[in-house]
Amino acid sequence: MYTIKRAAELTGISVATLRAWERRYGVVAPVRSDGGYRLYGPQDVRALAIMNSLVNEGWSAKEAAKETLDRLSRDSFTTDGPWEPGLPPALPGSHLTLMPPPEGAEALVEAARRLDGSAAAQVLDARFALGSFESVVDDWLMPALGRVGEAWAQGTVTVAGEHLVSYAVQRRLAAAYEAAANLPGGPVVVIGLAPGVHHELGLLAFAVAARRAGFSTVYVGADLPADDWVEIVRARSAVAVVMAVPRDIDVEPTRAIVERLRASTPGLVVGMGGRQQGAIPGCVHLGHGIGQGVGELARRLRIPA
């Protein structure tokens, strides 16, 4: 159990902010010591850390509190669903089960602890040299990033360290995307995220795999406005779009884009990934691995993967 001062230090917020979040949003529920002092447990520290990260990313305090409570209501965390960088996974606790980290993940965590971007890049280069791009992403990279997020939530890696690793991964994936051949005769697929939706590393990895599989990909990144979605699909004569829904709050903006695209481009295939993909009906749900997802999209378009 932690005092209010220590809980604030562990999560990088002020005591005044902690009290305000407790009073206004109920994100923590401390117990009282015999002397009447507030005491906070590991779950409280996790809640504060999640909310602080979301607020730092630009969420309003009200939205961040709701998202934090939604996450805490989940009973378990495993790597069966992909971890989205920037979204810290659960801390170990009596009702939480964490899968063991993949071999070599601790080297990435250590680079985050030391704020060493060069070391993070070296770890990534070494791992990607050991197997195919798809197998390294699915079997090592995403679980390893989950280990970095776990270390952040436990307070052994700072926000800066987590961001440093995420940026190193983004650079590595962007380089892989540029290096992959974009076949001009392949089916055109637009890949991106709806307005207000971020956390694009998993989607960027999918874009690399799709390009390697022979798709002619148009990667438009995060937070693309609705009008631009319609225009890029029309301008490139796309046969499919691929999006992702990493958070509960991303469901509605993504659903709105899907409905608009269906109205403007009948017959367009819509592939959906991310943790909340099941909340968007009528799409090709791509699962939680990039290799699996590219194969599913190819089957839907009736082309060889």
C-alpha positions as CSV (number, residue, x, y, z in Angstrom):
1,M,0.0,0.0,0.0
2,Y,1.2,3.5,-0.8
3,T,0.6,6.9,0.8
4,I,-0.9,9.6,-1.4
5,K,2.5,11.2,-1.8
6,R,4.1,8.0,-3.0
7,A,1.2,7.1,-5.3
8,A,1.5,10.5,-6.9
9,E,5.3,10.1,-7.3
10,L,4.9,6.6,-8.9
11,T,2.4,7.9,-11.5
12,G,4.0,11.3,-12.2
13,I,1.1,13.4,-11.1
14,S,0.7,15.9,-8.3
15,V,-1.1,15.2,-5.1
16,A,-3.7,17.8,-5.9
17,T,-4.4,16.2,-9.3
18,L,-4.7,12.8,-7.6
19,R,-7.2,14.1,-5.2
20,A,-9.2,15.8,-7.9
21,W,-9.4,12.6,-10.0
22,E,-10.4,10.6,-7.0
23,R,-13.1,13.1,-6.0
24,R,-14.5,14.0,-9.4
25,Y,-14.2,10.7,-11.3
26,G,-13.8,7.9,-8.8
27,V,-10.9,6.3,-10.6
28,V,-9.3,5.2,-7.3
29,A,-10.8,4.1,-4.0
30,P,-8.2,4.3,-1.2
31,V,-8.5,2.7,2.2
32,R,-7.8,4.5,5.4
33,S,-5.0,3.6,7.8
34,D,-5.6,3.5,11.6
35,G,-4.4,7.0,11.7
36,G,-6.8,8.2,9.0
37,Y,-4.4,8.5,6.2
38,R,-5.3,7.5,2.6
39,L,-3.6,4.3,1.4
40,Y,-3.5,3.2,-2.3
41,G,-3.0,-0.3,-3.6
42,P,-1.4,-1.5,-6.9
43,Q,-4.7,-1.3,-8.7
44,D,-5.1,2.3,-7.7
45,V,-1.6,3.1,-8.9
46,R,-2.4,1.3,-12.2
47,A,-5.6,3.4,-12.6
48,L,-3.8,6.7,-12.0
49,A,-1.0,5.7,-14.4
50,I,-3.4,4.8,-17.2
51,M,-5.4,8.0,-16.7
52,N,-2.3,10.1,-16.6
53,S,-1.0,8.6,-19.9
54,L,-4.3,9.2,-21.6
55,V,-4.5,12.8,-20.4
56,N,-0.9,13.4,-21.7
57,E,-2.1,12.0,-25.1
58,G,-4.8,14.7,-25.3
59,W,-7.8,13.0,-23.8
60,S,-10.1,15.1,-21.7
61,A,-10.0,14.1,-18.0
62,K,-13.7,12.9,-18.2
63,E,-13.0,10.7,-21.3
64,A,-9.8,9.4,-19.8
65,A,-11.5,8.5,-16.5
66,K,-14.2,6.5,-18.4
67,E,-11.6,4.7,-20.5
68,T,-9.6,3.9,-17.4
69,L,-12.6,2.4,-15.5
70,D,-13.5,0.4,-18.6
71,R,-10.1,-1.2,-18.7
72,L,-10.1,-1.9,-15.0
73,S,-13.4,-3.7,-15.4
74,R,-11.8,-6.3,-17.6
75,D,-11.0,-9.5,-15.7
76,S,-7.8,-10.6,-17.5
77,F,-5.0,-9.6,-19.8
78,T,-3.3,-11.9,-22.2
79,T,-1.4,-11.4,-25.4
80,D,-4.3,-13.1,-27.4
81,G,-5.4,-9.6,-28.3
82,P,-2.7,-7.2,-29.5
83,W,-1.3,-4.6,-27.2
84,E,-1.5,-1.1,-28.6
85,P,1.6,0.9,-27.8
86,G,0.7,3.8,-25.6
87,L,-2.1,1.7,-23.9
88,P,-0.5,0.2,-20.8
89,P,-1.6,-3.4,-20.0
90,A,-2.7,-4.6,-16.6
91,L,-0.4,-4.9,-13.6
92,P,-0.1,-8.3,-12.0
93,G,-2.8,-8.8,-9.4
94,S,-5.1,-11.4,-7.9
95,H,-7.5,-11.3,-10.9
96,L,-5.0,-10.7,-13.7
97,T,-3.0,-13.2,-15.7
98,L,0.0,-12.0,-17.7
99,M,1.6,-14.2,-20.4
100,P,5.4,-14.6,-20.1
101,P,7.4,-12.1,-22.2
102,P,9.1,-13.4,-25.3
103,E,12.8,-14.2,-25.3
104,G,14.8,-11.0,-25.7
105,A,12.0,-8.6,-24.6
106,E,14.0,-7.5,-21.6
107,A,16.6,-6.0,-23.8
108,L,13.9,-3.7,-25.3
109,V,12.7,-2.9,-21.7
110,E,16.2,-2.1,-20.7
111,A,16.7,0.3,-23.6
112,A,13.5,2.0,-22.5
113,R,14.7,2.3,-18.9
114,R,18.0,3.8,-20.1
115,L,16.3,6.1,-22.6
116,D,18.7,4.7,-25.2
117,G,17.3,4.9,-28.7
118,S,20.3,3.4,-30.3
119,A,20.1,0.3,-28.2
120,A,16.4,0.0,-29.0
121,A,17.2,0.2,-32.7
122,Q,19.9,-2.4,-32.4
123,V,17.5,-4.8,-30.6
124,L,14.9,-4.4,-33.3
125,D,17.5,-4.9,-36.1
126,A,18.8,-8.1,-34.4
127,R,15.3,-9.6,-33.9
128,F,14.1,-8.8,-37.4
129,A,17.2,-10.6,-38.8
130,L,16.1,-13.9,-37.2
131,G,12.9,-14.6,-39.1
132,S,10.3,-13.4,-41.6
133,F,8.8,-9.9,-41.0
134,E,5.4,-11.4,-40.2
135,S,6.6,-14.0,-37.7
136,V,8.8,-11.5,-35.9
137,V,6.0,-9.0,-35.6
138,D,3.4,-11.5,-34.4
139,D,5.6,-13.7,-32.3
140,W,8.0,-11.3,-30.8
141,L,7.5,-7.6,-31.4
142,M,3.9,-7.1,-30.2
143,P,4.4,-9.3,-27.1
144,A,7.7,-7.4,-26.4
145,L,6.0,-4.1,-26.6
146,G,3.5,-5.5,-24.2
147,R,6.3,-6.1,-21.8
148,V,7.5,-2.5,-22.2
149,G,4.0,-1.3,-21.4
150,E,3.8,-3.6,-18.4
151,A,7.1,-2.1,-17.1
152,W,5.8,1.4,-17.7
153,A,2.6,0.6,-15.7
154,Q,4.8,-0.8,-12.9
155,G,6.8,2.4,-12.7
156,T,10.1,0.9,-13.9
157,V,10.0,2.6,-17.3
158,T,9.1,6.2,-17.7
159,V,6.6,7.7,-20.2
160,A,9.6,9.0,-22.1
161,G,11.1,5.5,-22.2
162,E,7.9,4.0,-23.5
163,H,7.6,6.7,-26.2
164,L,11.2,6.3,-27.2
165,V,10.7,2.6,-27.9
166,S,7.4,3.2,-29.8
167,Y,9.2,5.8,-32.0
168,A,12.0,3.4,-32.6
169,V,9.5,0.7,-33.7
170,Q,7.7,3.2,-35.9
171,R,10.9,4.1,-37.7
172,R,11.7,0.5,-38.2
173,L,8.3,-0.3,-39.6
174,A,8.3,2.8,-41.9
175,A,11.7,1.7,-43.3
176,A,10.3,-1.8,-43.9
177,Y,7.3,-0.3,-45.6
178,E,9.4,1.7,-48.0
179,A,11.7,-1.3,-48.7
180,A,8.8,-3.6,-49.6
181,A,7.8,-3.7,-53.3
182,N,4.5,-2.0,-54.0
183,L,3.3,-3.9,-57.1
184,P,1.5,-1.5,-59.5
185,G,-0.8,-4.3,-60.7
186,G,-1.8,-5.5,-57.2
187,P,-5.3,-4.8,-55.7
188,V,-5.4,-1.3,-54.3
189,V,-6.0,-1.2,-50.5
190,V,-6.2,2.0,-48.5
191,I,-4.9,1.5,-44.9
192,G,-5.4,4.0,-42.1
193,L,-7.4,5.1,-39.0
194,A,-10.6,7.1,-38.6
195,P,-10.7,10.7,-37.3
196,G,-9.4,10.9,-33.7
197,V,-8.0,7.4,-33.8
198,H,-4.3,6.9,-33.0
199,H,-2.0,4.1,-32.0
200,E,-1.0,3.0,-35.5
201,L,1.9,0.7,-35.0
202,G,-0.1,-2.5,-35.5
203,L,-1.7,-1.1,-38.6
204,L,1.6,0.1,-40.0
205,A,3.0,-3.5,-39.5
206,F,-0.1,-4.8,-41.3
207,A,0.6,-2.4,-44.2
208,V,4.1,-3.7,-44.5
209,A,2.8,-7.3,-44.6
210,A,0.1,-6.4,-47.1
211,R,2.7,-4.8,-49.4
212,R,5.0,-7.8,-49.1
213,A,2.0,-10.0,-50.1
214,G,1.5,-8.2,-53.4
215,F,-1.2,-5.7,-52.5
216,S,-0.8,-2.1,-53.9
217,T,-1.1,-0.3,-50.5
218,V,-1.9,3.3,-49.8
219,Y,-1.0,4.0,-46.2
220,V,-2.7,7.1,-44.9
221,G,-1.8,6.8,-41.2
222,A,-3.8,8.0,-38.2
223,D,-6.6,10.5,-37.7
224,L,-7.7,10.8,-41.4
225,P,-10.7,13.1,-41.8
226,A,-13.9,11.7,-43.3
227,D,-13.8,13.6,-46.5
228,D,-10.3,12.5,-47.2
229,W,-11.3,8.8,-46.8
230,V,-13.9,9.1,-49.5
231,E,-11.6,11.0,-51.8
232,I,-8.6,8.7,-51.5
233,V,-10.7,5.6,-52.1
234,R,-12.3,7.2,-55.2
235,A,-9.0,8.7,-56.5
236,R,-7.1,5.4,-56.2
237,S,-10.0,3.1,-57.3
238,A,-9.4,1.1,-54.1
239,V,-11.1,-2.4,-53.8
240,A,-10.7,-2.5,-50.1
241,V,-9.8,-0.4,-47.0
242,V,-8.3,-1.7,-43.8
243,M,-8.8,0.1,-40.5
244,A,-8.3,-0.7,-36.8
245,V,-10.2,-0.1,-33.6
246,P,-7.7,-0.1,-30.7
247,R,-10.0,1.5,-28.0
248,D,-13.6,1.5,-27.0
249,I,-13.7,5.3,-27.7
250,D,-12.6,4.6,-31.3
251,V,-15.7,2.5,-32.2
252,E,-18.1,5.3,-33.1
253,P,-15.7,7.4,-35.3
254,T,-14.7,4.2,-37.1
255,R,-18.3,3.0,-37.6
256,A,-19.1,6.5,-39.1
257,I,-16.3,6.2,-41.7
258,V,-17.4,2.7,-42.6
259,E,-21.0,3.7,-43.2
260,R,-19.9,6.7,-45.3
261,L,-17.6,4.6,-47.4
262,R,-20.3,2.0,-48.0
263,A,-22.7,4.7,-49.1
264,S,-20.1,6.3,-51.5
265,T,-18.5,3.1,-52.8
266,P,-20.8,0.1,-52.9
267,G,-19.0,-3.2,-53.0
268,L,-15.9,-1.9,-51.2
269,V,-14.4,-4.5,-48.9
270,V,-13.7,-3.2,-45.4
271,G,-11.1,-5.1,-43.3
272,M,-11.1,-4.4,-39.6
273,G,-8.4,-5.1,-37.0
274,G,-7.6,-4.0,-33.4
275,R,-8.8,-4.9,-30.0
276,Q,-12.4,-3.7,-30.6
277,Q,-12.8,-4.9,-34.2
278,G,-15.8,-7.0,-33.2
279,A,-17.8,-3.9,-32.4
280,I,-17.9,-3.0,-36.2
281,P,-20.4,-5.3,-37.9
282,G,-20.4,-6.3,-41.5
283,C,-16.6,-6.1,-41.9
284,V,-13.9,-8.6,-42.6
285,H,-12.5,-9.1,-39.1
286,L,-8.8,-9.7,-39.5
287,G,-8.0,-11.2,-36.1
288,H,-4.9,-10.4,-34.0
289,G,-1.9,-11.2,-36.2
290,I,-0.7,-9.5,-39.3
291,G,0.0,-12.7,-41.2
292,Q,-3.5,-14.0,-40.4
293,G,-5.0,-10.7,-41.3
294,V,-3.4,-10.4,-44.7
295,G,-4.4,-14.0,-45.5
296,E,-8.0,-13.3,-44.5
297,L,-8.1,-10.2,-46.7
298,A,-6.7,-12.1,-49.6
299,R,-9.3,-14.8,-49.3
300,R,-12.1,-12.2,-49.2
301,L,-10.8,-10.6,-52.3
302,R,-10.2,-14.1,-53.9
303,I,-6.6,-13.5,-54.7
304,P,-3.6,-15.7,-53.7
305,A,-1.9,-14.5,-50.5
